[in-house]
Amino acid sequence: IDPVTTMRIESVLTDLKSTVTIVLVTNLLAQARRIADRTMFLLDGQIVEEGPTESLFGDARDPRTADYTAGKFG
C-alpha cells in the first residue's frame, strides 16, 4: 500500500479505536508505534511480551523485544 493510503487507513483506525476494539497484525514497527495503545510481541508462535506500546518500544522487559524493536533482527 502506498504511503497516502496507509495514512488514510491509520486515520480511520485511530478514529474507530475510541469506540471499538481493533486487533491489527503488522510487521511495520512505525505503524504499530503510531496507532497502537497496547502491543504484543510474538516470536516463533509464543508471546514474548505485551503491554502499553510506549513501554514495549521504549523500555522493553525482555531483551528479545528490545532487539526486535531496535531493528537488530526481523
N, C-alpha and C positions, 0 to 999 in steps of 0.2 A: 504494500500500500504506500502511496506517495505521502510525503510529509503533510501536505494540506489536508488530505483525507484523514490521516492519522490524528491530527489535531482536532478535526471536527468530531470524530468518534470519541476522543478523550473528553471533549467538551460535553457531549451528550451524557457520557458515563458519569462525569463529575456532577452534572445536574441531577441525574437519577439517583445517585448514591445517598442522597438525603432522604429518599422515600422508599427505596428498595435495597435489598442485599444483592450485591453483584459479586460473582466469582469470576475472576479473569485469570486466564493462564497466559503468561507471556514470557518470552526469553529476552525481552527488551528491558534491561535494568532501568534505564532512564524513564521509560514509560511507567514501570511499577512505582518508581520513586515519586513521579509526578502525581499519580492519581490514586494510589492505594492508601487506605487508612491502616490496614494491617497486611503483613506479608508473611508468606510461608515459604521456606526454602526446602526443597526436596532434592535428595541425591540418591541415585540408584533405588528409587522407589520408597525411600524412607524419609520421614520428616526429620530434618536436622534441627530446624529452629523456626519458631513462629512468634510473632509479636508486632508491636507498632512498627510501621515502616521505617521511621526515622531511627529507631533503635537498631533494627537489623542492618541498616546501611551505615549508621554512624558508630555503633558500639555493639557489634555482634558478640554474643556469648561464646559461640562455637567458632574455632579457627577456620573450619571449612567454609562457614558462611562468610566470614571476613575475607577469606581468599577469593571466593566467588564474586562478592560484591566489589572487590578491588580489581577484578579482571585477571586474576592470576591463573584461572582455568575456566573452561566453559565455552 
